[in-house]
Amino acid sequence: MNKAHSVFSSPPLGTPLLLDAPYVNEDWSSATRIQPGDICTCSREALMHEGYMTGYLEKSRGCTLHIERLWQQCSGRLLTRTILLLDANRRCHVIAHISIVLKAFPPAMKRYLIESDVPFGSILFAAGIRPAFLRRRYFTLPQVFQVEAISPYRECCPSFFGRSHEITDQAGNLLAYVNEVLP
């Protein structure tokens, strides 16, 4: 199997996280690219839909999700962060590493993207932006979450499955690079 291609890097080693998340191992370099048919049954539907991860999970799991930042860096042109998508009970549904191209957004929306706890997909949806999801790839990681953090939705597999893609607007302008992993 090939190593998963990552279009961006995770925080530099030794970078302190913004919150205490001892159950998260952010070693994205251990990702191995897989084919869609190799995705575990309990993760397949949540990864292989064509829409926003947040909207799909909120609808299928009957909850509202918000982000909690583990790490964030803003260069003025690019907002890069590692986040958890949590429900009201603080149960984690996704860990994501996302690089948002800030120059693609008007000033007021840039500030909201940087400061808000609303998931990126929810912000785009509310703004009426209907994106395309390009270069979708699937991968597996041997460990991202320690056992005590595993979601009840993950039932049958020893590995953690994820997807990566680029998000563009309808005109083809790049909005973000995204890696998402299900617990």
C-alpha positions, 0 to 999 in steps of 0.5 A, spaced: 500 500 500 502 507 498 503 512 503 497 517 503 498 523 500 498 529 504 497 536 501 499 539 508 502 538 514 500 537 521 503 541 527 510 541 528 513 536 533 513 539 540 507 544 538 503 545 544 495 543 543 490 548 544 487 544 549 488 537 553 486 532 548 491 526 551 487 521 547 489 524 540 495 521 536 496 526 531 501 522 527 498 523 520 504 521 516 502 513 518 496 514 513 496 508 508 492 510 502 486 505 501 481 503 496 474 505 497 472 497 498 477 496 503 473 501 508 470 497 514 463 496 514 462 501 520 465 507 517 463 506 509 457 510 509 460 516 513 466 516 509 463 515 502 457 520 501 458 526 497 457 532 501 459 535 508 462 531 513 458 535 519 451 535 515 452 528 514 453 526 521 448 530 524 443 528 520 445 520 521 447 521 528 441 525 530 446 531 534 449 538 533 456 538 532 461 544 534 469 544 533 474 544 538 481 546 536 487 542 538 491 547 534 491 553 529 495 557 525 493 563 521 498 566 516 493 571 513 492 567 507 491 560 510 488 558 516 490 551 518 488 547 524 487 540 527 480 540 530 475 535 533 468 535 531 464 534 538 457 533 540 453 536 546 456 530 550 463 532 548 463 525 544 468 526 538 465 524 531 471 526 527 478 529 528 480 533 522 486 537 519 484 542 514 487 548 511 482 553 509 484 558 503 482 565 506 483 569 500 477 565 497 473 569 502 470 576 504 473 579 510 467 578 514 467 571 513 475 570 514 474 573 521 468 568 522 472 562 519 478 564 524 474 565 530 468 561 530 466 554 533 462 552 527 464 547 522 467 549 516 462 545 512 456 548 516 459 555 515 459 554 507 452 551 507 449 557 511 453 562 506 450 558 500 456 556 497 455 549 494 462 546 493 465 541 489 469 535 493 475 533 488 481 528 489 477 524 494 482 519 497 481 514 502 486 512 508 487 508 514 491 510 520 493 505 525 492 509 531 489 516 532 484 515 538 486 511 544 481 506 546 477 510 551 475 515 546 472 510 541 465 512 538 460 507 539 459 508 532 465 504 530 464 497 531 468 492 527 475 494 525 482 495 528 484 501 524 481 508 523 479 510 517 479 517 513 478 521 507 482 527 504 479 531 499 480 539 496 474 543 496 472 548 491 467 553 489 462 552 483 467 557 479 473 552 481 476 556 486 480 552 491 477 553 498 480 548 503 484 542 503 481 537 508 483 530 512 478 527 516 478 521 520 472 517 524 474 515 531 
